[in-house]
Amino acid sequence: MSDSTAREIIERAMANRSVYDAMAARENKVWGSILPALIKDQIRKLQQHHLAEIDEYKSQIRKVQQHYINEINHYTSQIVSQQRQSKDEAEKYKSQIRKLRQEYAATTRSLMRMLSKVEKAAARLRDSRRWKLVNFGGVMKAKLSHGGELPGYGDLDEVVAAYSQWRASSKKNAVRKSVAIDSSAKAEKTSDA
């Protein structure tokens, strides 16, 4: 369309008001149908773009959440495993301690029996005729000292004296230890319950 044709159309429309009004109504109708369609199309494209971005963000959030959930599960399983392992080790050590205590008690009883026999043997040695004959000087000295005890074999007497002293102190400690063991056993029972 040339400039002269457009100018003619405008001049005719300006000459007749009804033609001008009809042309304006027609123009409004055309632009009224084109503009809303263009705006709606742009809005739809923006909405699609934003929905795609939202979906992408949701996908990223799901991936990050899954990553942290997996880490939490991993650490939780490690903690459970370590707790189980620690509990097993504690039970193993308790078992070893019980076994060592039993061995210690058995060895102590055996040693006590032997030392009791040594104590009796030392007493019998002091009272034996052979010892009195061999150690005549000591016998005379003991009799002259009015009630003095006949000397025995020095090293043997030292072992017997140390055993007697240990036995006296171990009885006191055994009473204290049994009270402590009873109270700790009661504490364990209440903590297990």
KOLKE-833423 format. One line per 3 residues: for each residue x negated, y negated, z negated of C-alpha. Coordinates in nm, 4 decimals. Layout:
# residues N
X Y Z  ... $
//
This chain:
# residues 193
0.0000 0.0000 0.0000  -0.1471 -0.3327 0.1001  -0.1421 -0.6555 -0.0955 $
0.1036 -0.8178 0.1431  0.3542 -0.5331 0.1041  0.3354 -0.5494 -0.2725 $
0.3755 -0.9269 -0.2580  0.6845 -0.8972 -0.0384  0.8429 -0.6510 -0.2759 $
0.7788 -0.8844 -0.5685  0.9156 -1.1876 -0.3854  1.2361 -1.0032 -0.2873 $
1.2782 -0.8847 -0.6424  1.2274 -1.2376 -0.7748  1.4821 -1.3745 -0.5278 $
1.7578 -1.1466 -0.6462  1.7891 -1.1025 -1.0199  1.9878 -0.7757 -0.9944 $
1.7124 -0.6190 -0.7781  1.4502 -0.7363 -1.0282  1.6454 -0.5894 -1.3207 $
1.6893 -0.2614 -1.1296  1.3158 -0.2474 -1.0535  1.2284 -0.3209 -1.4168 $
1.4669 -0.0475 -1.5369  1.3169 0.1962 -1.2882  0.9634 0.1056 -1.3979 $
1.0569 0.1482 -1.7666  1.2104 0.4840 -1.6880  0.8991 0.6069 -1.5056 $
0.6537 0.4772 -1.7668  0.8862 0.5953 -2.0445  0.8607 0.9479 -1.9153 $
0.4879 0.9380 -1.8296  0.3482 0.7699 -2.1460  0.5133 0.9944 -2.4048 $
0.3995 1.2996 -2.2078  0.0421 1.1656 -2.2008  0.0508 1.0819 -2.5730 $
0.2013 1.4199 -2.6575  -0.0638 1.5916 -2.4449  -0.3432 1.4007 -2.6238 $
-0.1886 1.4785 -2.9641  -0.1591 1.8467 -2.8704  -0.5251 1.8552 -2.7581 $
-0.6376 1.6863 -3.0811  -0.4284 1.9265 -3.2866  -0.5787 2.2256 -3.1034 $
-0.9270 2.0851 -3.1553  -0.8650 2.0254 -3.5260  -0.7023 2.3671 -3.5713 $
-1.0048 2.5275 -3.4056  -1.2343 2.3363 -3.6440  -1.0198 2.4423 -3.9413 $
-1.0364 2.8064 -3.8291  -1.4137 2.7765 -3.7928  -1.4451 2.6284 -4.1435 $
-1.2179 2.8993 -4.2844  -1.4325 3.1626 -4.1165  -1.7485 3.0078 -4.2640 $
-1.5866 2.9927 -4.6083  -1.4847 3.3598 -4.5833  -1.8392 3.4560 -4.4838 $
-1.9902 3.2601 -4.7753  -1.7334 3.4035 -5.0181  -1.8038 3.7561 -4.8966 $
-2.1771 3.6937 -4.9320  -2.1368 3.5811 -5.2941  -1.8932 3.8619 -5.3733 $
-2.1499 4.1103 -5.2386  -2.4237 3.9472 -5.4482  -2.2045 3.9587 -5.7594 $
-2.1270 4.3263 -5.6970  -2.4961 4.3985 -5.6409  -2.6031 4.2224 -5.9618 $
-2.3202 4.3838 -6.1555  -2.4276 4.7291 -6.0401  -2.7885 4.6467 -6.1318 $
-2.6811 4.5353 -6.4787  -2.4742 4.8509 -6.5284  -2.7645 5.0636 -6.4069 $
-3.0101 4.8865 -6.6363  -2.7718 4.9184 -6.9309  -2.7311 5.2891 -6.8598 $
-3.1068 5.3296 -6.8252  -3.1710 5.1353 -7.1473  -2.9123 5.3418 -7.3305 $
-3.0698 5.6640 -7.1992  -3.4161 5.5448 -7.3029  -3.2867 5.4463 -7.6469 $
-3.1302 5.7903 -7.6888  -3.4552 5.9505 -7.5722  -3.6557 5.7462 -7.8239 $
-3.4066 5.8246 -8.1009  -3.4390 6.1937 -8.0151  -3.8186 6.1676 -8.0213 $
-3.8064 5.9835 -8.3541  -3.5775 6.2513 -8.5007  -3.8109 6.5222 -8.3736 $
-4.1177 6.3420 -8.5120  -3.9437 6.2909 -8.8469  -3.8621 6.6619 -8.8594 $
-4.2217 6.7489 -8.7733  -4.3452 6.5006 -9.0320  -4.1113 6.6454 -9.2949 $
-4.2185 7.0021 -9.2097  -4.5869 6.9064 -9.2172  -4.5404 6.7175 -9.5425 $
-4.3639 7.0146 -9.7022  -4.6404 7.2465 -9.5825  -4.9077 7.0107 -9.7134 $
-4.7253 6.9782 -10.0450  -4.7107 7.3569 -10.0786  -5.0830 7.3830 -10.0046 $
-5.1716 7.1045 -10.2459  -4.9528 7.2611 -10.5156  -5.1458 7.5853 -10.4638 $
-5.4742 7.3910 -10.4813  -5.3563 7.2269 -10.8049  -5.2722 7.5673 -10.9538 $
-5.6029 7.7087 -10.8265  -5.7920 7.4186 -10.9875  -5.6125 7.4816 -11.3190 $
-5.6894 7.8537 -11.2973  -6.0534 7.7735 -11.2091  -6.0887 7.5558 -11.5201 $
-5.9442 7.8321 -11.7369  -6.1380 8.1202 -11.5770  -6.4107 8.2981 -11.7679 $
-6.6542 8.2775 -11.4798  -6.6246 7.8989 -11.4652  -6.6731 7.8761 -11.8373 $
-6.9861 8.0917 -11.8131  -7.1299 7.8978 -11.5217  -7.0410 7.5606 -11.6715 $
-7.1384 7.6408 -12.0327  -7.2618 7.2874 -12.1029  -6.9323 7.1330 -11.9960 $
-6.7355 7.3771 -12.2104  -6.9384 7.2900 -12.5185  -6.9021 6.9192 -12.4527 $
-6.5239 6.9548 -12.4146  -6.4962 7.1504 -12.7408  -6.7082 6.9019 -12.9327 $
-6.5031 6.6053 -12.8053  -6.1952 6.7391 -12.9920  -5.9270 6.8161 -12.7355 $
-6.1239 6.7074 -12.4337  -6.0324 6.8791 -12.1129  -6.2727 7.1188 -11.9571 $
-6.4226 6.9611 -11.6460  -6.3343 7.1255 -11.3192  -6.4945 7.1198 -10.9789 $
-6.5328 6.7409 -10.9085  -6.4121 6.7190 -10.5480  -6.1257 6.9563 -10.6139 $
-6.0180 6.7578 -10.9192  -6.0205 6.4355 -10.7151  -5.7931 6.5890 -10.4488 $
-5.5565 6.7204 -10.7171  -5.5467 6.3797 -10.8934  -5.4742 6.1986 -10.5647 $
-5.1984 6.4501 -10.4840  -5.0396 6.4085 -10.8273  -5.0454 6.0299 -10.7910 $
-4.8966 6.0480 -10.4387  -4.6239 6.2880 -10.5516  -4.5211 6.0532 -10.8347 $
-4.5051 5.7506 -10.6029  -4.3326 5.9441 -10.3208  -4.0478 6.0400 -10.5557 $
-3.9832 5.6709 -10.6253  -4.0045 5.5887 -10.2529  -3.7801 5.8817 -10.1619 $
-3.5055 5.7404 -10.3844  -3.5436 5.3945 -10.2248  -3.5586 5.5421 -9.8744 $
-3.2482 5.7567 -9.9230  -3.0533 5.4487 -10.0361  -3.1777 5.2554 -9.7308 $
-3.0967 5.5442 -9.4940  -2.7470 5.5811 -9.6411  -2.6730 5.2108 -9.5994 $
-2.8091 5.2031 -9.2415  -2.6056 5.5138 -9.1519  -2.2913 5.3447 -9.2860 $
-2.3739 5.0317 -9.0837  -2.4147 5.2406 -8.7645  -2.0808 5.4159 -8.8231 $
-1.8977 5.0850 -8.8664  -2.0622 4.9331 -8.5577  -1.9755 5.2419 -8.3464 $
-1.6116 5.2262 -8.4571 $
//
